[in-house]
Amino acid sequence: MAAGPAALRFESTVQVSKLQDLIHRSKMARCRGRFVCPVILFKGKHICRSATLAGWGELYGRSGYNYFFSGGADDAWADVEDVTEEDCALRSGDTHLFDKVRGYDIKLLRYLSVKYICDLMVENKKVKFGMNVTSSEKVDKAQRYADFTLLSIPYPGCEFFKEYKDRDYMAEGLIFNWKQCWDLVQQTQNYLKLLLSLVNSDDDSGLLVHCISGWDRTPLFISLLRLSLWADGLIHTSLKPTEILYLTVAYDWFLFGHMLVDRLSKGEEIFFFCFNFLKHITSEEFSALKTQRRKSLPARDGGFTLEDICMLRRKDRGSTTSLGSDFSLVMESSPGATGSFTYEAVELVPAGAPTQAAWLAALSDRETRLQEVRSAFLAAYSSTVGLRAVAPSPSGAIGGLLEQFARGVGLRSISSNAL
């Protein structure tokens, strides 16, 4: 099966030692010590994932824990060049502590050339036992993240996906409690379109995606983004459908701590939703290849441009844009659609390389590839978790794809309802 038009090759220019140092120093800035991590390299830009910012409760708790168990020393704070006498005098102050750890977080983001921060949190802060344990960049009182483009794209947490399961896995018509008209399918589609437009933009800016802890909503969109770009033949071009499925399940979900057993025991099947959702992104409107061809198309009257959404004009820099709280932004390609989304297109392939026929063939390949990934997932999920209504695996090897994961996390003792 053809991989689509040949994409230009890019390599990361980061130095491993420098990256390791920044990660080590910034690791306490975010919830659960989950530092900003680059996971996809596309067009020379880093697509990163993480958790949200740590609040004062977690920050002080972790710094005290690390100090105690390191014998009274924590080299994450050691920076001979940066620490001054004034810094030492203020070491016990809240402002200085946040400046220090979030300053390293910002240095890491800048080193990875991240400009866009997509925040999937519904709330501004997470409160437990009356204590602010996490916080979003958009409510940082000192405006430390004002130089970044903050995109507030609130998305329901894993507990909402129990409703998805209880509705016999029907996401159509399932709406979270917001003042907008998108159901779960439309909302996920529109958010994915936004992410695709950012990574396919005309600059070299990287992207950070995060929710609260970074192990449910974050892998959902990172995985969909990876699979969408792969289906277009733009990344991981040597991988077959079963191989890309193995990669995204192992790396995007399990390696970053998705608690599948816990989620299944509560009926919160966001993991299943992700791969079942592939049937909703097979069309050309989600193709980065089609986006590249829109460069010469005039913008539609009344449409939202990427600049409008990200608020990139100088007067708006540092403010937060929300796509889901109080209004609905319809991202459609139909002419005259009210509030339609207009992509800033980028040419990825050499001029004159793809013919119209080749481009259409690539789009057809996209649908086939995503359908094969979904089929492989359903078959493997059926054999490990117990979805008995799934069709048999097209290959004997696919059925064992998730077997080691099932045994590793104890799925053999868990059985979900049949579809």
C-alpha positions, 0 to 999 in steps of 0.5 A: 500500500502506498504511503502517499506523497514523499514528505520532506525529511526533518531532524531535531536539533536539540542537544541531548545533554542540554535537554536532559538538564532542562528536564531535570530542573523543570520536573517539579513545575508540573503535576506529578513531576510530568515534565514537558516531553517531545513525542512527535517530530513533524516538519522540524517542530516538536509536538509535546505532551505533559501535565498541567502546572503544579499548585503550591500544595504539590510543589511544596510537598514534592520539594520537601519529599525530595529534600528529605529523601535526598539527604538534604540536597536537591540538585534540581535547584542547583544552578550556580550561574543563576542563583544570586544572594537575593535569590538565596534570601528569597528561597522560602518565598512563594513567589520565588519558588514559583518563579524558579520552577516555572522559569525552568519549565519555560526554558524547556518549552522555549528550547523545544521551540514550543509556542502553542499550549493547548490546555484540555482542562475544564477547570482553571485549578484542581482542588482537593481537600480544600487545597489547590494542587494544580493550576493552568497556565491561563491563570498564572497570576504572574503571567509567566506564560504570556509570551506563549499562545494559550488555547483553552480547549476544555474537554471532558475528563475520563469519568464522562466516558462512563456515559459513553459506555452506558449509551452502548458506545454511542458518542453521537448526541452525547453532550457535555454540560457546556453552552455549545452545540457540539456532541462528543464526536463533533467536539473531538473532531474540531479539536483534532482539526485545530491541532492539525492546523497548528502543526501544519502551520507556516512557522516552525513553532512547536506545540504542547498538549496537556490536561491535568495529569496527562494520562487520559485526555492527553494521550487521546489527542496525541494518539489521534494526531499521530495516527492521522499524520501517519495515515497521510503518509507524513510520519512513521512511513515504514510502519504497517497498521498493526505496527503503528497501533502497537507503537501508539498503544505502548508509547502514547498510552501505557508508557505515560501511565494510563491506568487502564484497569482502574478506568475499566473498573469504573466503566470510563472507557476513554481508551476504547473511545480513542481507537473506535473514534478513528471511523470519524476521521477517515474523510479528507477534511482531516487530511494534512495533505488536503490542508496543504492544497488550500494555500491558494484558496481565498478565505471565506467571508466571516470565517475564523482564521488561525490568527483569530483563534490563537489571538496572535495579534500583538494586542492580544498576545498572552491572552487565552482563547477558549473553544468550548465554554461559552460559544460554538465554533463550527469547523466545516469546509462547506461554502458559506458555513457560519463561523467556519474554520479557515486553515493556514495551509503549508506545502509539505511536498516538493513542487509538482510531485503529486498529481491530482490522481496521486493526491486522491489516491493518498486520501483513499489510502488514508481511509483504508489505513485508519480502518485497518488500524481500528479493525486491528484494535477492536480484534485485539481489544476483544481478545483481551478485555472481552468485547465479544461483538467484534469481528474476528481478527484478519490476522492471527498475529493481531489477536495477540497484539495487546496480550502482553499488556493485558497480562501485565496490567491484569486485564484477564480478570476483567470483563466489560459488557458486550457491545 
